């Protein structure tokens, strides 16, 4: 069975991921979502998972907690 890894972090990626996730689910394709965690603000991150019905990420890299250039 096919498996897809989706990496999201910014608004344009969430918008694209929502459409892709729906189609993958519709066709029975397994998807693993990794969130870069570049935004701590709920309005820039978690809201997209809820409102666009994107599956919760399996991993959150929490890169926002790192300094620039890390």
PyMOL CGO cylinders between C-alpha atoms (Angstrom):
from pymol import cmd
from pymol.cgo import CYLINDER

trace = [
    CYLINDER, 0.00, 0.00, 0.00, 1.23, 3.51, -0.80, 0.3, 1, 1, 1, 1, 1, 1,
    CYLINDER, 1.23, 3.51, -0.80, 2.33, 5.78, 2.03, 0.3, 1, 1, 1, 1, 1, 1,
    CYLINDER, 2.33, 5.78, 2.03, 2.70, 9.55, 1.80, 0.3, 1, 1, 1, 1, 1, 1,
    CYLINDER, 2.70, 9.55, 1.80, 4.66, 11.89, 4.06, 0.3, 1, 1, 1, 1, 1, 1,
    CYLINDER, 4.66, 11.89, 4.06, 3.24, 15.42, 4.20, 0.3, 1, 1, 1, 1, 1, 1,
    CYLINDER, 3.24, 15.42, 4.20, 5.22, 18.26, 5.80, 0.3, 1, 1, 1, 1, 1, 1,
    CYLINDER, 5.22, 18.26, 5.80, 3.31, 21.44, 6.73, 0.3, 1, 1, 1, 1, 1, 1,
    CYLINDER, 3.31, 21.44, 6.73, 4.20, 24.64, 8.52, 0.3, 1, 1, 1, 1, 1, 1,
    CYLINDER, 4.20, 24.64, 8.52, 2.91, 27.73, 6.74, 0.3, 1, 1, 1, 1, 1, 1,
    CYLINDER, 2.91, 27.73, 6.74, -0.60, 28.73, 5.66, 0.3, 1, 1, 1, 1, 1, 1,
    CYLINDER, -0.60, 28.73, 5.66, -0.16, 27.89, 1.93, 0.3, 1, 1, 1, 1, 1, 1,
    CYLINDER, -0.16, 27.89, 1.93, 1.02, 24.41, 2.89, 0.3, 1, 1, 1, 1, 1, 1,
    CYLINDER, 1.02, 24.41, 2.89, -1.99, 23.85, 5.15, 0.3, 1, 1, 1, 1, 1, 1,
    CYLINDER, -1.99, 23.85, 5.15, -4.37, 24.86, 2.36, 0.3, 1, 1, 1, 1, 1, 1,
    CYLINDER, -4.37, 24.86, 2.36, -2.73, 22.45, -0.08, 0.3, 1, 1, 1, 1, 1, 1,
    CYLINDER, -2.73, 22.45, -0.08, -2.48, 19.69, 2.53, 0.3, 1, 1, 1, 1, 1, 1,
    CYLINDER, -2.48, 19.69, 2.53, -6.21, 19.83, 3.26, 0.3, 1, 1, 1, 1, 1, 1,
    CYLINDER, -6.21, 19.83, 3.26, -7.08, 18.99, -0.35, 0.3, 1, 1, 1, 1, 1, 1,
    CYLINDER, -7.08, 18.99, -0.35, -4.37, 16.34, -0.61, 0.3, 1, 1, 1, 1, 1, 1,
    CYLINDER, -4.37, 16.34, -0.61, -5.36, 14.69, 2.69, 0.3, 1, 1, 1, 1, 1, 1,
    CYLINDER, -5.36, 14.69, 2.69, -9.00, 14.41, 1.60, 0.3, 1, 1, 1, 1, 1, 1,
    CYLINDER, -9.00, 14.41, 1.60, -8.02, 12.70, -1.64, 0.3, 1, 1, 1, 1, 1, 1,
    CYLINDER, -8.02, 12.70, -1.64, -5.55, 10.36, 0.02, 0.3, 1, 1, 1, 1, 1, 1,
    CYLINDER, -5.55, 10.36, 0.02, -8.18, 9.31, 2.55, 0.3, 1, 1, 1, 1, 1, 1,
    CYLINDER, -8.18, 9.31, 2.55, -10.77, 8.89, -0.20, 0.3, 1, 1, 1, 1, 1, 1,
    CYLINDER, -10.77, 8.89, -0.20, -8.45, 6.48, -2.02, 0.3, 1, 1, 1, 1, 1, 1,
    CYLINDER, -8.45, 6.48, -2.02, -7.31, 4.59, 1.09, 0.3, 1, 1, 1, 1, 1, 1,
    CYLINDER, -7.31, 4.59, 1.09, -3.74, 5.88, 0.95, 0.3, 1, 1, 1, 1, 1, 1,
    CYLINDER, -3.74, 5.88, 0.95, -1.88, 6.13, 4.25, 0.3, 1, 1, 1, 1, 1, 1,
    CYLINDER, -1.88, 6.13, 4.25, -0.57, 9.60, 5.15, 0.3, 1, 1, 1, 1, 1, 1,
    CYLINDER, -0.57, 9.60, 5.15, 1.88, 10.64, 7.86, 0.3, 1, 1, 1, 1, 1, 1,
    CYLINDER, 1.88, 10.64, 7.86, 1.82, 14.36, 8.66, 0.3, 1, 1, 1, 1, 1, 1,
    CYLINDER, 1.82, 14.36, 8.66, 4.81, 16.22, 10.08, 0.3, 1, 1, 1, 1, 1, 1,
    CYLINDER, 4.81, 16.22, 10.08, 4.24, 19.76, 11.37, 0.3, 1, 1, 1, 1, 1, 1,
    CYLINDER, 4.24, 19.76, 11.37, 7.28, 22.04, 11.40, 0.3, 1, 1, 1, 1, 1, 1,
    CYLINDER, 7.28, 22.04, 11.40, 5.82, 23.93, 14.37, 0.3, 1, 1, 1, 1, 1, 1,
    CYLINDER, 5.82, 23.93, 14.37, 7.09, 27.25, 13.11, 0.3, 1, 1, 1, 1, 1, 1,
    CYLINDER, 7.09, 27.25, 13.11, 4.14, 29.12, 14.66, 0.3, 1, 1, 1, 1, 1, 1,
    CYLINDER, 4.14, 29.12, 14.66, 3.13, 28.96, 18.33, 0.3, 1, 1, 1, 1, 1, 1,
    CYLINDER, 3.13, 28.96, 18.33, -0.02, 31.02, 17.76, 0.3, 1, 1, 1, 1, 1, 1,
    CYLINDER, -0.02, 31.02, 17.76, -3.20, 28.92, 17.48, 0.3, 1, 1, 1, 1, 1, 1,
    CYLINDER, -3.20, 28.92, 17.48, -4.46, 31.22, 14.69, 0.3, 1, 1, 1, 1, 1, 1,
    CYLINDER, -4.46, 31.22, 14.69, -1.42, 30.37, 12.59, 0.3, 1, 1, 1, 1, 1, 1,
    CYLINDER, -1.42, 30.37, 12.59, -1.32, 26.64, 13.18, 0.3, 1, 1, 1, 1, 1, 1,
    CYLINDER, -1.32, 26.64, 13.18, -3.88, 24.53, 15.07, 0.3, 1, 1, 1, 1, 1, 1,
    CYLINDER, -3.88, 24.53, 15.07, -6.81, 26.42, 13.58, 0.3, 1, 1, 1, 1, 1, 1,
    CYLINDER, -6.81, 26.42, 13.58, -5.96, 24.97, 10.15, 0.3, 1, 1, 1, 1, 1, 1,
    CYLINDER, -5.96, 24.97, 10.15, -6.03, 21.40, 11.41, 0.3, 1, 1, 1, 1, 1, 1,
    CYLINDER, -6.03, 21.40, 11.41, -9.46, 21.98, 12.98, 0.3, 1, 1, 1, 1, 1, 1,
    CYLINDER, -9.46, 21.98, 12.98, -11.20, 24.09, 10.36, 0.3, 1, 1, 1, 1, 1, 1,
    CYLINDER, -11.20, 24.09, 10.36, -9.78, 22.33, 7.30, 0.3, 1, 1, 1, 1, 1, 1,
    CYLINDER, -9.78, 22.33, 7.30, -10.19, 18.90, 8.89, 0.3, 1, 1, 1, 1, 1, 1,
    CYLINDER, -10.19, 18.90, 8.89, -6.56, 17.96, 8.34, 0.3, 1, 1, 1, 1, 1, 1,
    CYLINDER, -6.56, 17.96, 8.34, -5.58, 14.89, 10.38, 0.3, 1, 1, 1, 1, 1, 1,
    CYLINDER, -5.58, 14.89, 10.38, -3.51, 15.65, 13.46, 0.3, 1, 1, 1, 1, 1, 1,
    CYLINDER, -3.51, 15.65, 13.46, 0.23, 15.52, 12.79, 0.3, 1, 1, 1, 1, 1, 1,
    CYLINDER, 0.23, 15.52, 12.79, 2.16, 12.46, 13.90, 0.3, 1, 1, 1, 1, 1, 1,
    CYLINDER, 2.16, 12.46, 13.90, 5.15, 14.66, 14.70, 0.3, 1, 1, 1, 1, 1, 1,
    CYLINDER, 5.15, 14.66, 14.70, 5.72, 18.33, 15.56, 0.3, 1, 1, 1, 1, 1, 1,
    CYLINDER, 5.72, 18.33, 15.56, 9.29, 19.52, 15.00, 0.3, 1, 1, 1, 1, 1, 1,
    CYLINDER, 9.29, 19.52, 15.00, 8.69, 22.71, 17.06, 0.3, 1, 1, 1, 1, 1, 1,
    CYLINDER, 8.69, 22.71, 17.06, 11.29, 24.63, 15.08, 0.3, 1, 1, 1, 1, 1, 1,
    CYLINDER, 11.29, 24.63, 15.08, 9.96, 27.96, 16.34, 0.3, 1, 1, 1, 1, 1, 1,
    CYLINDER, 9.96, 27.96, 16.34, 11.64, 27.25, 19.65, 0.3, 1, 1, 1, 1, 1, 1,
    CYLINDER, 11.64, 27.25, 19.65, 15.03, 27.26, 17.89, 0.3, 1, 1, 1, 1, 1, 1,
    CYLINDER, 15.03, 27.26, 17.89, 17.01, 30.36, 17.03, 0.3, 1, 1, 1, 1, 1, 1,
    CYLINDER, 17.01, 30.36, 17.03, 17.21, 31.67, 13.46, 0.3, 1, 1, 1, 1, 1, 1,
    CYLINDER, 17.21, 31.67, 13.46, 19.60, 29.67, 11.33, 0.3, 1, 1, 1, 1, 1, 1,
    CYLINDER, 19.60, 29.67, 11.33, 19.45, 26.65, 13.66, 0.3, 1, 1, 1, 1, 1, 1,
]
cmd.load_cgo(trace, "trace")
